[in-house]
Amino acid sequence: MKRALFMTVGTGVGLDKEKKVRNLAHGLLSSIESYNPDKIVFFGSEESIETVESLKEQYYEKKGKELENYEFVGLKDIDDFYECYTRIEEEIKEEEEEGNEIIIDYTSGTKTMTTSAAICAMLYQKKLSLVAGKRGENGVVIPGTEAARVQNLFAAYDKYLLDRAKEAFNSYRFGEAMGYLDRIVALEDKEEYKKLVKAYDLWDKFEHEKAFQMLAGVKAGETAYNKSFLGRLMNAGEKQDFILVDLMNNARRRMEEGKYDDAVARLYRIIELIGQSVLRTRYEINSSDVDVWQLKTLGKLEKKTIEKYEKLRDEEGKIKLPLRKDFELLQDLGDEVGKKFLEDKKMQDLLSRRNNSILAHGLVPVKREDAERMFESVREYVELVVEDAEGLMRESEFPKL
């Protein structure tokens, strides 16, 4: 791997032009000697060329040979951040393509030039260096006392990446959050955060068992309620209540992302699950394979009502009830859930809008207002069939970091 040394170049400080240029060049030369680069890239204005020429002269005086393998990148406006940053960034990308190590020296230049160099070093994770030494008149480093000093940017860069990872996590962009964490250099809790992100990514995809196992090894206090919820879900004989409230929170997350069609698809599934669940838990009826004999033994249905369901047999001889028929059967059985659903005109309208959506049978995208209305309507049904639904929803709500 070859080494490239990037140097922002100014014109020095002081009244004596020749002296200030020579002193500055002498300091930059100490950086070159320290890093012994295979290539040098200078960044500066036309006035900065004089500093580079002085540096070359002093290099020859000291080494007895010419300074070679250098490039001067001219900056038209040394106080324009965009130009300074862009030119340095372009050179970084070129050197990276060649697989070269890059060190950025920001000892001299305008504040804009040195700031641009420092930011590039942080964002591209390059070693940042400064020539320091004993300072004399006007705060200028005294020639002969110079020494290249590496600035540790990793702590600041790691903090920046961790903040971005948290922001992505809080917006449910788990893959993006993991990407930021992978780029962190030295953070004590890095692996802990990665487990946290992976666990909630799995949970968001309904991989509850894997999420529970991953979250079990996370110490973060924000996860306590979530661990309890997943643990209860894993050990529950009847998981339906936990799935229903989990789907509610999943739908809410999709709404926060502005994915209203996705949210409504989940809300539709909740209503469907409620009909199926109530039939199974209260009447032991499997809505995917209704047993007519079982309907007769319940003693709650008239003969003509049973015949109505008998006519629904498919080619395989099975009676499979769609969503609305689930609730019709519940109403026929005198169940309050079935009666509420069939009398709920607002819900029928919302389900119709869902059926016309792109993710269902139509081409009309779901509006935010419709998704919000459907969420509140579906919540009523969940609270009707799930004991302490509100408490379970709080326990299964994803934390914010």
Backbone torsions as a table, in degrees:
resi	resn	phi	psi	omega
1	MET	NA	127.8	177.1
2	LYS	-86.7	158.7	-177.1
3	ARG	-114.4	128.8	176.3
4	ALA	-112.2	131.9	178.0
5	LEU	-109.0	116.1	176.5
6	PHE	-92.4	135.5	-179.6
7	MET	-137.5	122.1	169.8
8	THR	-78.5	137.5	-173.0
9	VAL	-124.7	124.8	177.1
10	GLY	-103.6	-153.5	-178.1
11	THR	-123.9	4.7	177.1
12	GLY	91.6	174.3	-178.2
13	VAL	-127.8	136.3	178.0
14	GLY	131.1	171.7	-177.3
15	LEU	-86.5	-35.2	-180.0
16	ASP	-78.2	104.8	-173.6
17	LYS	-59.4	-48.6	-176.8
18	GLU	-64.0	-39.9	-178.1
19	LYS	-68.8	-44.3	-176.7
20	LYS	-66.3	-36.6	178.6
21	VAL	-67.4	-43.3	-178.9
22	ARG	-65.1	-43.2	179.3
23	ASN	-61.3	-42.9	179.7
24	LEU	-64.8	-45.4	179.7
25	ALA	-61.0	-37.6	179.4
26	HIS	-62.6	-40.1	178.1
27	GLY	-65.4	-43.8	179.3
28	LEU	-64.7	-34.4	178.4
29	LEU	-62.3	-35.7	179.7
30	SER	-65.2	-31.5	177.3
31	SER	-69.3	-42.1	179.1
32	ILE	-62.5	-42.2	179.2
33	GLU	-65.2	-36.5	-177.8
34	SER	-67.7	-41.7	-174.2
35	TYR	-97.5	-16.8	178.0
36	ASN	45.3	59.8	-175.2
37	PRO	-73.3	156.9	173.8
38	ASP	-82.0	-21.6	-178.8
39	LYS	-150.5	144.2	177.6
40	ILE	-122.1	135.2	175.2
41	VAL	-120.8	112.9	178.6
42	PHE	-92.5	142.9	176.1
43	PHE	-123.6	125.1	179.6
44	GLY	-177.2	-177.9	178.9
45	SER	-90.2	-179.9	177.3
46	GLU	-60.5	-36.1	179.4
47	GLU	-64.8	-28.2	-178.5
48	SER	-70.4	-18.3	-178.3
49	ILE	-60.0	-34.1	179.1
50	GLU	-61.4	-37.3	178.0
51	THR	-66.1	-41.4	179.5
52	VAL	-64.3	-39.9	179.2
53	GLU	-64.3	-40.2	177.6
54	SER	-64.4	-39.1	179.0
55	LEU	-62.2	-43.1	-179.9
56	LYS	-62.3	-41.8	179.4
57	GLU	-61.8	-47.3	-178.8
58	GLN	-66.7	-33.2	177.1
59	TYR	-63.0	-43.0	180.0
60	TYR	-66.3	-41.3	179.6
61	GLU	-60.6	-37.4	-175.0
62	LYS	-87.4	-37.5	-173.7
63	LYS	-101.0	-19.4	-177.3
64	GLY	73.0	20.5	177.2
65	LYS	-150.9	161.8	-177.1
66	GLU	-75.7	149.7	173.3
67	LEU	-78.9	120.4	-177.9
68	GLU	-118.7	177.4	176.9
69	ASN	53.9	51.9	175.8
70	TYR	-128.9	159.2	-179.9
71	GLU	-138.2	140.7	177.5
72	PHE	-111.6	119.1	178.3
73	VAL	-100.6	110.6	-177.8
74	GLY	-77.3	137.2	177.4
75	LEU	-111.2	121.8	-178.1
76	LYS	-70.8	-39.4	-179.0
77	ASP	-128.9	101.4	-175.5
78	ILE	-75.1	-2.2	176.8
79	ASP	-112.3	11.6	177.7
80	ASP	-101.5	110.6	-175.9
81	PHE	-60.1	-44.5	-176.0
82	TYR	-59.6	-44.8	-179.7
83	GLU	-65.0	-46.9	-178.5
84	CYS	-61.0	-47.8	-178.4
85	TYR	-63.6	-45.9	-176.5
86	THR	-62.9	-42.7	-178.6
87	ARG	-66.0	-40.2	178.2
88	ILE	-67.2	-42.5	179.7
89	GLU	-61.1	-42.6	179.6
90	GLU	-58.6	-43.6	-179.2
91	GLU	-68.6	-35.5	177.1
92	ILE	-60.5	-46.2	-178.3
93	LYS	-63.6	-37.9	178.2
94	GLU	-63.8	-45.0	-179.7
95	GLU	-68.0	-35.8	178.3
96	GLU	-65.0	-37.6	178.5
97	GLU	-61.2	-31.0	178.9
98	GLU	-88.0	-1.7	177.3
99	GLY	75.5	26.0	-176.9
100	ASN	-90.6	148.6	172.0
101	GLU	-74.3	142.9	-178.9
102	ILE	-125.2	129.6	172.4
103	ILE	-119.1	133.5	-178.2
104	ILE	-112.2	119.4	177.3
105	ASP	-100.7	120.8	-178.3
106	TYR	-116.2	36.6	-176.1
107	THR	-64.6	-43.2	-174.3
108	SER	-127.9	171.2	-178.0
109	GLY	116.5	174.7	177.9
110	THR	-68.2	165.3	178.2
111	LYS	-59.1	-37.1	179.7
112	THR	-65.5	-41.4	179.2
113	MET	-64.2	-48.4	-177.0
114	THR	-69.3	-35.1	176.9
115	THR	-65.1	-43.5	178.6
116	SER	-60.3	-42.7	179.8
117	ALA	-63.2	-43.6	-179.0
118	ALA	-65.3	-40.6	-179.9
119	ILE	-67.0	-41.6	177.1
120	CYS	-60.6	-41.9	179.9
121	ALA	-61.5	-40.3	-178.7
122	MET	-70.8	-48.7	-175.9
123	LEU	-68.2	-31.7	-179.7
124	TYR	-101.9	8.0	175.7
125	GLN	54.3	52.5	177.1
126	LYS	-106.5	152.5	178.9
127	LYS	-67.2	129.5	-179.2
128	LEU	-109.1	132.2	-174.3
129	SER	-129.1	151.2	-179.8
130	LEU	-139.4	136.0	174.9
131	VAL	-86.3	117.3	-178.6
132	ALA	-122.3	168.1	179.5
133	GLY	172.1	-172.1	179.4
134	LYS	-70.7	130.9	-175.9
135	ARG	-98.5	141.9	179.1
136	GLY	-116.9	-132.5	-177.3
137	GLU	-60.7	135.2	-179.8
138	ASN	61.3	18.6	178.3
139	GLY	75.2	12.1	-178.6
140	VAL	-80.6	138.5	179.2
141	VAL	-66.4	130.6	-178.1
142	ILE	-73.2	127.0	178.6
143	PRO	-53.9	137.4	-179.3
144	GLY	98.0	-16.5	178.6
145	THR	-103.9	1.6	-174.1
146	GLU	-70.0	149.6	174.6
147	ALA	-155.9	136.4	178.5
148	ALA	-73.9	131.2	-178.1
149	ARG	-125.6	121.4	180.0
150	VAL	-76.3	132.6	177.8
151	GLN	-94.0	128.4	-179.0
152	ASN	-83.2	101.2	-179.9
153	LEU	-94.9	-8.9	-171.8
154	PHE	-61.2	-38.1	-179.5
155	ALA	-62.9	-44.8	179.5
156	ALA	-67.4	-41.0	-179.1
157	TYR	-67.6	-40.1	177.8
158	ASP	-61.8	-39.9	178.0
159	LYS	-63.5	-41.9	178.6
160	TYR	-60.1	-47.1	-179.0
161	LEU	-66.0	-38.8	179.1
162	LEU	-65.2	-40.7	177.3
163	ASP	-61.6	-41.3	178.8
164	ARG	-67.0	-38.2	179.2
165	ALA	-63.6	-42.9	178.3
166	LYS	-63.7	-41.7	179.4
167	GLU	-61.8	-43.5	178.7
168	ALA	-65.7	-42.5	178.4
169	PHE	-59.6	-44.8	-178.1
170	ASN	-66.3	-18.5	177.8
171	SER	-103.2	9.7	175.9
172	TYR	67.5	24.3	175.3
173	ARG	-96.7	73.4	-169.2
174	PHE	-68.1	-37.5	177.7
175	GLY	-63.0	-41.3	178.3
176	GLU	-65.4	-41.1	178.7
177	ALA	-61.3	-41.9	179.2
178	MET	-64.5	-36.1	177.9
179	GLY	-61.6	-42.8	177.7
180	TYR	-63.8	-44.0	-178.5
181	LEU	-63.6	-36.9	179.6
182	ASP	-63.0	-26.6	-177.3
183	ARG	-87.7	-8.1	178.9
184	ILE	-69.1	135.1	-175.0
185	VAL	-84.9	-54.9	-173.6
186	ALA	-142.0	88.6	177.2
187	LEU	-129.5	124.2	-174.7
188	GLU	-57.0	-39.3	-176.1
189	ASP	-96.4	18.3	-176.1
190	LYS	-55.6	-49.7	-177.9
191	GLU	-65.8	-33.2	177.7
192	GLU	-63.5	-44.5	178.7
193	TYR	-64.7	-38.1	-179.3
194	LYS	-65.8	-39.0	176.3
195	LYS	-63.5	-41.5	-179.4
196	LEU	-60.3	-49.8	-179.1
197	VAL	-62.4	-45.2	-179.5
198	LYS	-62.2	-41.0	-178.7
199	ALA	-61.4	-46.3	-177.7
200	TYR	-74.6	-27.1	173.9
201	ASP	-64.2	-44.3	177.2
202	LEU	-62.9	-44.4	-179.1
203	TRP	-62.2	-41.9	-178.7
204	ASP	-61.5	-22.9	178.6
205	LYS	-100.1	14.6	176.4
206	PHE	68.8	19.8	175.6
207	GLU	-87.7	70.1	-169.6
208	HIS	-63.7	-42.8	-177.3
209	GLU	-65.8	-45.1	178.3
210	LYS	-64.4	-39.2	178.8
211	ALA	-64.2	-41.7	179.7
212	PHE	-62.6	-43.9	179.5
213	GLN	-63.9	-40.1	-180.0
214	MET	-70.1	-41.5	-176.7
215	LEU	-71.5	-24.0	-179.3
216	ALA	-60.9	-27.8	-179.0
217	GLY	-93.4	6.7	179.9
218	VAL	-98.6	130.8	-176.1
219	LYS	-91.1	-10.7	-175.0
220	ALA	-52.6	130.5	-177.7
221	GLY	-65.3	-25.5	-178.5
222	GLU	-64.8	-15.9	-173.9
223	THR	-95.3	-1.4	-173.2
224	ALA	-55.3	-52.9	-179.1
225	TYR	-63.0	-39.3	-179.8
226	ASN	-64.0	-41.4	177.7
227	LYS	-60.4	-42.2	179.8
228	SER	-62.3	-43.6	-178.9
229	PHE	-62.8	-49.1	-178.9
230	LEU	-64.6	-36.9	178.2
231	GLY	-63.0	-43.4	178.4
232	ARG	-66.2	-38.3	179.0
233	LEU	-63.0	-44.6	-178.7
234	MET	-62.7	-35.5	-174.3
235	ASN	-96.0	-2.8	-177.2
236	ALA	-76.7	136.7	174.9
237	GLY	-70.6	-40.5	176.7
238	GLU	-112.0	109.9	-172.9
239	LYS	-93.4	-3.6	-170.3
240	GLN	-56.5	-42.8	-178.4
241	ASP	-61.0	-41.3	-179.1
242	PHE	-68.1	-38.5	179.9
243	ILE	-65.9	-40.5	-178.6
244	LEU	-61.9	-47.3	-178.9
245	VAL	-72.1	-30.5	176.8
246	ASP	-66.2	-40.9	176.7
247	LEU	-63.6	-36.2	177.5
248	MET	-61.5	-46.3	179.2
249	ASN	-66.9	-35.9	177.9
250	ASN	-63.4	-41.5	177.9
251	ALA	-64.3	-39.3	179.1
252	ARG	-64.1	-38.8	178.4
253	ARG	-63.9	-39.9	178.8
254	ARG	-65.6	-33.4	177.3
255	MET	-68.0	-39.6	177.6
256	GLU	-62.0	-30.4	178.3
257	GLU	-82.0	-7.4	-177.0
258	GLY	83.3	13.1	179.9
259	LYS	-95.3	74.8	-170.8
260	TYR	-72.2	-33.8	176.8
261	ASP	-64.4	-41.9	177.6
262	ASP	-62.7	-41.2	-179.4
263	ALA	-62.5	-46.0	-178.1
264	VAL	-67.1	-34.3	176.8
265	ALA	-60.6	-39.1	178.7
266	ARG	-70.7	-40.4	179.4
267	LEU	-64.2	-38.5	175.9
268	TYR	-60.9	-43.2	179.9
269	ARG	-63.0	-34.7	178.4
270	ILE	-62.9	-47.4	179.2
271	ILE	-60.2	-42.4	178.9
272	GLU	-61.3	-44.1	179.8
273	LEU	-65.1	-36.6	-179.8
274	ILE	-62.2	-46.7	178.6
275	GLY	-59.6	-47.2	-179.4
276	GLN	-64.5	-41.8	-176.5
277	SER	-66.4	-45.3	-178.8
278	VAL	-64.5	-40.5	177.4
279	LEU	-61.1	-40.6	-177.0
280	ARG	-74.9	-48.2	-173.4
281	THR	-76.5	-31.3	-178.1
282	ARG	-94.1	-29.7	-173.3
283	TYR	-128.2	1.6	-179.7
284	GLU	56.1	37.4	179.0
285	ILE	-106.3	128.1	176.4
286	ASN	-93.1	109.3	-174.4
287	SER	-69.4	-11.8	177.1
288	SER	-89.3	-9.5	179.7
289	ASP	-159.6	75.1	-174.7
290	VAL	-72.1	131.1	178.5
291	ASP	-95.0	110.9	-178.4
292	VAL	-61.1	-39.2	178.7
293	TRP	-58.9	-37.5	179.1
294	GLN	-65.1	-39.5	178.1
295	LEU	-61.0	-38.6	-179.1
296	LYS	-66.7	-37.9	-176.4
297	THR	-72.3	-17.8	179.2
298	LEU	-67.6	-27.5	176.5
299	GLY	70.6	17.1	-178.4
300	LYS	-111.9	-7.3	-174.1
301	LEU	-114.8	139.0	176.0
302	GLU	-74.4	163.0	-177.5
303	LYS	-59.0	-44.4	-178.0
304	LYS	-66.5	-29.1	177.8
305	THR	-70.3	-42.0	178.6
306	ILE	-64.3	-39.2	178.9
307	GLU	-63.2	-32.2	178.0
308	LYS	-59.9	-40.0	179.9
309	TYR	-79.4	-29.4	177.2
310	GLU	-60.3	-34.1	-179.0
311	LYS	-71.1	-9.3	-177.7
312	LEU	-88.0	3.5	-179.0
313	ARG	-61.2	138.9	179.0
314	ASP	-92.9	-169.9	-177.1
315	GLU	-63.4	-25.1	179.7
316	GLU	-88.2	-1.4	179.7
317	GLY	85.7	7.7	-179.3
318	LYS	-97.4	150.1	175.2
319	ILE	-104.6	106.9	179.8
320	LYS	-112.4	118.4	-175.1
321	LEU	-91.1	127.9	172.3
322	PRO	-75.1	177.3	-173.3
323	LEU	-52.1	-55.0	-175.2
324	ARG	-62.8	-37.1	-179.7
325	LYS	-66.4	-31.6	174.8
326	ASP	-56.3	-47.7	-177.1
327	PHE	-74.4	-28.6	175.1
328	GLU	-64.8	-42.1	179.0
329	LEU	-64.9	-39.6	177.8
330	LEU	-62.7	-41.0	177.7
331	GLN	-65.1	-41.8	178.7
332	ASP	-61.4	-28.9	178.4
333	LEU	-84.8	0.2	178.7
334	GLY	81.1	18.9	-178.1
335	ASP	-83.6	136.3	-177.0
336	GLU	-63.1	-31.6	-178.6
337	VAL	-66.4	-43.5	178.4
338	GLY	-63.7	-42.8	179.9
339	LYS	-63.4	-43.2	180.0
340	LYS	-60.9	-45.4	-176.5
341	PHE	-63.2	-47.5	-175.3
342	LEU	-71.3	-20.6	176.8
343	GLU	-95.2	-2.8	-175.3
344	ASP	-89.1	90.5	-177.3
345	LYS	-67.3	-33.7	179.0
346	LYS	-63.3	-41.5	179.2
347	MET	-66.4	-40.0	179.1
348	GLN	-61.9	-39.8	178.8
349	ASP	-65.5	-42.2	-179.2
350	LEU	-66.7	-39.3	177.8
351	LEU	-66.1	-33.4	176.7
352	SER	-64.9	-40.6	177.9
353	ARG	-65.0	-37.8	177.1
354	ARG	-62.7	-42.5	-178.4
355	ASN	-63.8	-26.0	179.1
356	ASN	-89.5	-0.8	-176.8
357	SER	-78.5	164.6	-177.2
358	ILE	-62.7	-36.0	-178.1
359	LEU	-83.2	2.0	177.6
360	ALA	-116.6	-102.9	-174.4
361	HIS	-121.5	0.7	-175.4
362	GLY	-123.6	-157.7	-177.7
363	LEU	-130.4	11.1	-176.4
364	VAL	-97.2	119.1	178.7
365	PRO	-68.0	146.9	-179.7
366	VAL	-76.8	134.3	178.3
367	LYS	-83.6	155.2	-180.0
368	ARG	-57.8	-42.5	-177.4
369	GLU	-61.7	-40.6	-179.7
370	ASP	-67.7	-39.2	178.3
371	ALA	-64.0	-42.4	179.8
372	GLU	-64.9	-42.1	179.1
373	ARG	-64.2	-41.5	-179.3
374	MET	-67.9	-36.9	178.6
375	PHE	-59.3	-47.5	-178.6
376	GLU	-66.4	-36.9	178.9
377	SER	-67.6	-43.2	-179.9
378	VAL	-66.5	-35.2	177.8
379	ARG	-56.4	-38.1	-179.8
380	GLU	-59.6	-42.0	-179.5
381	TYR	-69.1	-40.3	178.6
382	VAL	-61.8	-44.6	179.6
383	GLU	-66.8	-23.6	179.5
384	LEU	-74.7	-33.1	-174.2
385	VAL	-108.3	-15.3	-177.9
386	VAL	-111.0	123.8	178.2
387	GLU	-69.3	131.6	-178.6
388	ASP	53.7	47.2	-179.8
389	ALA	-60.0	-39.8	-178.8
390	GLU	-62.2	-42.9	179.2
391	GLY	-65.1	-41.1	179.1
392	LEU	-66.9	-34.7	178.1
393	MET	-66.5	-36.8	177.5
394	ARG	-66.4	-40.9	-178.4
395	GLU	-67.8	-26.2	-176.8
396	SER	-103.1	8.9	177.9
397	GLU	-79.6	133.7	-178.9
398	PHE	-67.6	140.9	-179.5
399	PRO	-76.0	164.2	172.0
400	LYS	-109.6	131.4	-178.0
401	LEU	-90.1	NA	NA
